[in-house]
Amino acid sequence: MTAILYVEDDARSRKVMNLLLRGSTGLSEVTILENSEDFLTKAQAMKPAPDVIFLDIHVQPHNGFEMLKMLKADPMLKDVPVVALTASVMNEEIDQLRQAGFDGCLAKPIDADSFPETLERIKGGEFVWQIIN
């Protein structure tokens, strides 16, 4: 059983990702947060623990970079793959994501056709950087 955590402030993006995760991939253990308030506490409380974490970069009150630091400092969550989701895919930001320690980046809008395979690759430990749709 795969558990997914997704933090996203845009309602449309949450809806699309929910459809992809529950529909296309058939997952049932999906937690979607609409902001990053109490993010770490909520992530730590997940049962089962998340296998993959998707973070919108531009979310409040903690942005994706801040949430990543929290995750990497947590003994229970530090090894969980963390993938950034962003609509702004300029080379400069991609470099910042790599340097910060993200395990990948998916450009929004998410490619629904390739997403199930992409998720399997991420779960398998592959760093996936799909920055051009």
Rosetta silent file (secondary structure, phi, psi, omega in degrees, C-alpha in Angstrom):
SEQUENCE: MTAILYVEDDARSRKVMNLLLRGSTGLSEVTILENSEDFLTKAQAMKPAPDVIFLDIHVQPHNGFEMLKMLKADPMLKDVPVVALTASVMNEEIDQLRQAGFDGCLAKPIDADSFPETLERIKGGEFVWQIIN
SCORE:     score description
SCORE:     0.000 S_00000001
   1 L     0.000  127.809 -179.574    0.000    0.000    0.000 S_00000001
   2 L  -101.525  131.715  177.406    1.413    3.356   -1.049 S_00000001
   3 E  -110.657  134.332 -177.702    0.699    6.488    0.983 S_00000001
   4 E  -122.073  138.745  171.013    0.997    9.915   -0.615 S_00000001
   5 E  -118.263  132.113  179.211    1.104   13.373    0.953 S_00000001
   6 E  -132.941  128.067  177.716    0.481   16.407   -1.245 S_00000001
   7 E  -112.855  118.597 -173.310    0.581   20.038   -0.074 S_00000001
   8 L  -153.359  129.391 -179.500   -1.123   22.443   -2.472 S_00000001
   9 L   -92.021  -12.844 -178.697   -2.949   25.742   -1.988 S_00000001
  10 L   -89.595  119.623 -174.941   -4.624   25.854   -5.413 S_00000001
  11 H   -60.131  -39.874 -179.523   -8.036   24.134   -5.324 S_00000001
  12 H   -64.930  -43.460  178.819   -7.935   23.180   -9.016 S_00000001
  13 H   -64.379  -38.418  177.248   -4.493   21.591   -8.687 S_00000001
  14 H   -61.986  -42.448 -178.824   -5.659   19.664   -5.604 S_00000001
  15 H   -64.226  -45.986  179.627   -8.650   18.340   -7.523 S_00000001
  16 H   -60.666  -47.493 -178.246   -6.545   17.256  -10.514 S_00000001
  17 H   -66.245  -37.039  177.069   -3.964   15.525   -8.325 S_00000001
  18 H   -61.087  -44.660  177.653   -6.669   13.820   -6.285 S_00000001
  19 H   -62.157  -43.160  179.706   -8.191   12.435   -9.502 S_00000001
  20 H   -64.115  -47.570 -175.889   -4.781   11.294  -10.722 S_00000001
  21 H   -69.772  -43.812 -177.194   -3.765    9.645   -7.462 S_00000001
  22 H   -84.831  -35.278 -177.035   -7.064    7.982   -6.642 S_00000001
  23 H   -85.718  -65.563 -174.654   -8.296    7.405  -10.189 S_00000001
  24 H   -64.909  -35.521 -176.531   -5.374    6.754  -12.507 S_00000001
  25 L  -105.463  -10.396  176.578   -3.223    4.983   -9.948 S_00000001
  26 L    70.751   20.536 -179.244   -5.982    3.572   -7.727 S_00000001
  27 L   -76.256  146.267  177.080   -4.383    4.722   -4.488 S_00000001
  28 L  -112.600  -21.894 -178.482   -6.522    5.002   -1.383 S_00000001
  29 E   -93.738   75.352 -176.766   -3.968    6.388    1.095 S_00000001
  30 E  -122.594  122.618  176.206   -3.869    9.973   -0.190 S_00000001
  31 E  -115.617  123.849 -179.792   -3.600   12.986    2.115 S_00000001
  32 E  -122.015  120.501  179.005   -3.927   16.414    0.508 S_00000001
  33 E  -103.042  138.163 -177.394   -3.317   19.540    2.589 S_00000001
  34 L   -88.884   -4.104  173.155   -4.525   22.927    1.353 S_00000001
  35 L  -158.291  177.033 -175.893   -1.779   24.851    3.145 S_00000001
  36 L  -101.899   15.935  176.792    1.413   24.187    5.055 S_00000001
  37 L   -66.082  130.549 -177.446    0.120   25.145    8.492 S_00000001
  38 L    54.669   29.229 -175.386    1.180   22.459   11.007 S_00000001
  39 H   -54.149  -51.744 -174.642    2.614   20.599    8.014 S_00000001
  40 H   -64.803  -41.815  178.683    5.251   18.581    9.844 S_00000001
  41 H   -60.401  -42.791  179.786    2.891   17.487   12.625 S_00000001
  42 H   -67.076  -39.766  178.761    0.345   16.313   10.043 S_00000001
  43 H   -65.385  -42.443  179.995    3.023   14.468    8.039 S_00000001
  44 H   -65.449  -29.423 -176.742    4.343   12.751   11.176 S_00000001
  45 H   -82.270   -9.417 -177.165    0.817   11.688   12.146 S_00000001
  46 L   -63.637  131.607  174.959    0.108    9.921    8.848 S_00000001
  47 L  -129.643  113.622   -2.043   -0.628    6.206    9.230 S_00000001
  48 L   -70.333  163.288  178.375    0.806    4.646    7.190 S_00000001
  49 L   -62.554  151.722 -179.416    3.699    7.071    6.843 S_00000001
  50 L   -64.935  141.104  175.079    3.997    8.734    3.426 S_00000001
  51 L   -93.081  -27.446  177.422    5.974    6.884    0.747 S_00000001
  52 E  -144.593  141.075  177.253    6.168    9.965   -1.487 S_00000001
  53 E  -122.591  126.537  175.132    5.601   13.635   -0.691 S_00000001
  54 E  -106.772  129.104 -178.754    4.616   16.187   -3.336 S_00000001
  55 E  -123.881  126.032  167.222    5.063   19.839   -2.396 S_00000001
  56 E   -69.623  137.280 -176.411    3.799   22.911   -4.179 S_00000001
  57 L   -76.311  -37.525 -174.176    6.676   25.377   -3.964 S_00000001
  58 L  -102.994   71.336 -179.177    4.583   28.531   -3.621 S_00000001
  59 L  -127.484  159.833 -177.008    2.370   27.689   -0.649 S_00000001
  60 L  -123.111  157.650   -0.998    1.872   29.448    2.688 S_00000001
  61 L   -78.943  -17.641  177.936    2.735   29.838    5.505 S_00000001
  62 L  -107.256  126.830  178.939    5.796   27.634    4.771 S_00000001
  63 L   -76.979  176.056 -176.625    6.980   27.447    1.166 S_00000001
  64 H   -58.970  -37.061  179.681    8.235   24.234   -0.413 S_00000001
  65 H   -65.728  -41.332  179.456   11.858   24.920    0.465 S_00000001
  66 H   -67.445  -40.956  178.286   10.997   25.450    4.139 S_00000001
  67 H   -64.705  -39.281  178.260    8.881   22.297    4.233 S_00000001
  68 H   -59.964  -43.322  178.357   11.711   20.310    2.635 S_00000001
  69 H   -59.883  -41.833  178.610   14.111   21.464    5.377 S_00000001
  70 H   -62.021  -44.205 -178.622   11.627   20.317    8.022 S_00000001
  71 H   -64.097  -44.137 -176.788   11.268   16.914    6.381 S_00000001
  72 H   -69.521  -21.377  178.749   15.015   16.372    5.989 S_00000001
  73 H   -88.331   -8.706 -177.383   15.545   17.255    9.671 S_00000001
  74 L   -93.746  121.840 -177.039   12.939   14.727   10.830 S_00000001
  75 L   -57.742  -33.623 -177.552   14.361   11.245   11.555 S_00000001
  76 L   -77.597  -29.313 -172.153   11.131    9.510   10.523 S_00000001
  77 L  -111.885   -4.447 -170.997   10.619   11.385    7.236 S_00000001
  78 L   -62.427  -23.334 -177.838   14.129   12.319    6.091 S_00000001
  79 L  -100.113    1.247  179.018   14.396    9.447    3.581 S_00000001
  80 L   -74.544  130.734  176.787   10.966    9.870    1.977 S_00000001
  81 L   -59.893  132.497  179.689   11.235   11.083   -1.648 S_00000001
  82 E  -120.766  120.652 -176.584   10.101   14.709   -1.888 S_00000001
  83 E  -115.621  129.286  177.630    9.056   16.021   -5.302 S_00000001
  84 E   -80.761  143.093  170.704    8.402   19.684   -6.048 S_00000001
  85 E  -121.247  128.316 -177.750    5.411   20.712   -8.134 S_00000001
  86 E  -152.904  147.672  175.460    5.555   24.116   -9.738 S_00000001
  87 L   -88.873  -20.044  179.566    4.114   26.071  -12.623 S_00000001
  88 L   -97.979  104.640 -173.331    7.229   28.256  -12.811 S_00000001
  89 L  -114.018   45.296  177.080    9.912   26.068  -14.329 S_00000001
  90 L   -73.742  148.209 -177.163   12.666   28.534  -15.087 S_00000001
  91 H   -52.758  -38.934 -178.797   16.178   27.075  -15.084 S_00000001
  92 H   -60.553  -43.389  179.532   17.165   29.232  -12.121 S_00000001
  93 H   -69.865  -38.555  178.199   14.404   27.783   -9.939 S_00000001
  94 H   -59.670  -42.714  176.992   15.160   24.216  -11.061 S_00000001
  95 H   -60.757  -41.180  178.708   18.770   24.707   -9.960 S_00000001
  96 H   -63.553  -40.027  179.354   17.529   25.968   -6.581 S_00000001
  97 H   -63.907  -44.316  179.015   15.288   22.907   -6.198 S_00000001
  98 H   -62.622  -46.894 -177.722   18.171   20.530   -6.966 S_00000001
  99 H   -65.317  -32.264 -179.328   20.540   22.334   -4.608 S_00000001
 100 H   -71.405  -22.838  177.995   17.935   22.354   -1.832 S_00000001
 101 L   110.187   12.364  175.384   17.710   18.562   -1.994 S_00000001
 102 L   -63.695  148.657 -179.236   14.421   17.850   -3.766 S_00000001
 103 L   -90.771    2.139  179.220   14.273   14.371   -5.298 S_00000001
 104 E   166.567  176.755  178.938   12.547   15.656   -8.402 S_00000001
 105 E  -150.803  134.633  174.462   10.235   18.217   -9.924 S_00000001
 106 E  -117.894  129.561  178.219    7.054   17.927  -11.934 S_00000001
 107 E   -77.623  142.605  172.701    5.845   20.868  -13.963 S_00000001
 108 L   -92.683  143.237   -1.220    2.221   21.915  -13.676 S_00000001
 109 L   -72.852  148.210 -179.593   -0.036   21.063  -15.276 S_00000001
 110 L   -68.168  138.196  175.968    0.781   17.419  -14.558 S_00000001
 111 L   -77.084  104.009 -174.630    0.852   15.124  -17.601 S_00000001
 112 L   -63.046  -34.885 -176.879   -2.030   12.777  -16.753 S_00000001
 113 L   -66.465  -39.198 -176.510   -1.026   10.163  -19.329 S_00000001
 114 L   -96.414   -5.511 -173.976    2.473    9.616  -17.971 S_00000001
 115 H   -59.633  -46.091 -179.922    1.751   10.273  -14.283 S_00000001
 116 H   -56.113  -42.718  178.222    1.129    6.643  -13.169 S_00000001
 117 H   -67.448  -39.999  178.590    4.483    5.578  -14.653 S_00000001
 118 H   -61.044  -44.101  179.120    6.189    8.665  -13.219 S_00000001
 119 H   -61.637  -41.396  178.199    4.868    7.856   -9.744 S_00000001
 120 H   -62.259  -40.257  178.591    6.177    4.287  -10.025 S_00000001
 121 H   -63.743  -42.245  179.280    9.604    5.601  -11.003 S_00000001
 122 H   -64.171  -45.944  179.029    9.636    7.961   -8.007 S_00000001
 123 H   -60.964  -30.164  179.553    8.550    5.158   -5.651 S_00000001
 124 L   -79.901    2.017  176.337   11.369    3.062   -7.101 S_00000001
 125 L    95.556    4.910 -179.613   13.921    5.634   -5.989 S_00000001
 126 L   -81.372  140.596  173.836   14.460    7.393   -9.303 S_00000001
 127 L   -84.349  119.397 -175.031   14.975   11.151   -9.360 S_00000001
 128 E  -114.408  120.444  179.024   12.411   12.456  -11.846 S_00000001
 129 E  -120.989   88.387  178.101   12.757   15.958  -13.272 S_00000001
 130 E  -102.038   91.360 -173.076    9.879   16.561  -15.696 S_00000001
 131 L  -106.591    0.113  177.186   10.145   20.246  -16.218 S_00000001
 132 L  -127.574  124.312  176.542    8.770   20.560  -19.747 S_00000001
 133 L  -104.545    0.000    0.000    5.210   19.636  -20.629 S_00000001
